[in-house]
Amino acid sequence: VIRNATRAAATEMQTTLIKTAHSPLIYEVQDFGVVMTNRFGQLISEGSALAGFLACLPPTIQSGIQLFGENGFSEGDIILTNEPYDTGTHISDTALYMPVFYDNKLVAFTSVMAHWADIGGYTPGGWCPTTTDVHQEGIIFSHNKLYEGGVLNNELHRFILKNVRSPEAVDGDLNAKIAACQTGVKRYLELCDRYSAEIVEKTLLEVMNQSEERMRGEIRNFPNGTYHAETYLDNDGIRLDQPCKISVDVTVEDEILKIDWSGSDPATLGPVNHPMVGTKALCGTVMKYLTMPDDPTNDGHLRPLVVTAPQNTIVSAEYPAPCDSYGYVAELIIHLLIRALAEAVPDRCPAASYQMYACSIMRMDPRYGKTFYHSEPIDGGGGAFPHDDGPSGMMFVGNGDAPNVPVEVIESRYPLRITRYSFNDNNSGIGKYRGGYGVIRNYEMLEDNIFLQTSTENNKHRLWGLSGGGDAGISNTIINEGTEREINLDDRVSDYGPLMSGETLTMKTANGGGWGHSSERDINSIAEDVKNDFLDFDEAIRLFNIDRGDLVAAIDRQ
């Protein structure tokens, strides 16, 4: 009862945030995480948004406890922090946490982390994909008390709003995060009223212990041994001719899982670095996914994992390494762990999905018209499963339950028209089970002087299929496709503009990787793809080496 009550409280925190946030990146894309911890900063419950955020917030709170001491908090405090080496992501993801007091004693924390509409970096929107120093990326907060004892720090509040390009959006989202934390505080206090603070704490600690034992039992089902995987980023956004290596060794020792990133490159000049806090969080997320996906997550699930890396590598970045584009490494951390463990438990491990594709469309100079900033990740193809085709038109793995921004929202808020939104039915990622399809999204500019920034990855070092499946595809960005003015933006980071009224932007995201050999694909599945216009008839015969008459008969049976 107590465990489920904290889960319900976290869900209500999430609902409060969605219903009160100003930015579509929060209320539509759900680029946030909400958690509740005990007074030690140990995870007791979480919402259902970005998995990486959820596992990063407890160590963020623990850093605050270490800084302030257990007696350094007061009722009504609200603390703000976005230092990436504490939060595990980048400074645009600003964490806010609030202590919970019962009978004048600290008993818990509630917390939210969400991407701000702007953070004062050198480019608009809290996205600076060519930085070489964390200070270029914007304002850094390090456990600053926005409220102390329930009293607003007006100087800090004014400082924030004067140093961001979208003060109304930032302030609206900030207040939404506060409301979400207050919702969690209220629900936790109701639990204490009903059962007592001592019983609530003891019960939740026992839940953690039980979860730890179940996780250890799951790991015992893995064969002992060391499993290796490695891959590369195309580049770091600055040194365009230098790929960046990420390497992992996963060792199963009875009921312990040791994850070592020692073979990875040092921290990069460009902003693709990933802090160690986030790396540990993602390791826990992957293990939870592969073993106990339906079990409500708490601190106990993470205890049997030992995650190590040398200091200041691409997966253990330290100050002042830039971390703005950490998300591309985050995706590879997830997929590399799954790839390594596919040697041990192949029946649990899907192929790699498409790599993250991010896009910003903006006009920030008021001389050229009303300013606006639209930013969203674009969905693509998921990796095939050992038992089924991959999902199509889904967000990359690290974004969890995040949806896209609906066409209606984009067209009602910005001078943009979506003229095409369809599956990208290219033929990468074939196999016994095919990877999911990416998407094609076409934007028409309705006004002049609009600028574009896109970022993608792994177009040279493609992500992979498993057990003989085909590799994932690549993503493309095209200006004015099909006209004499067509331009392909092939760089990992592309800035383009101005786009004038009537010009178009087309984004094509990759398919996921396949699972199993294509020769094993059921002909009825091939026929279904042909009938649904995902696959050309003649192309199907060529790719799968099947008889024309057999395919016709299978289509007729559909």
Beta strands, then each sheet from edge to edge (+ up, - down):
strand 1: 32-38
strand 2: 43-46
strand 3: 78-81
strand 4: 93-102
strand 5: 105-115
strand 6: 144-148
strand 7: 151-152
strand 8: 225-233
strand 9: 244-253
strand 10: 256-260
strand 11: 305-308
strand 12: 358-363
strand 13: 372-377
strand 14: 416-424
strand 15: 438-445
strand 16: 450-455
strand 17: 476-479
strand 18: 487-488
strand 19: 493-499
strand 20: 504-508
sheet 1: 2+ 1- 5+ 4- 3+ 6- 7+
sheet 2: 8+ 9- 10+ 11+
sheet 3: 13+ 12- 16+ 19-
sheet 4: 14+ 15- 20+ 17- 18+
end
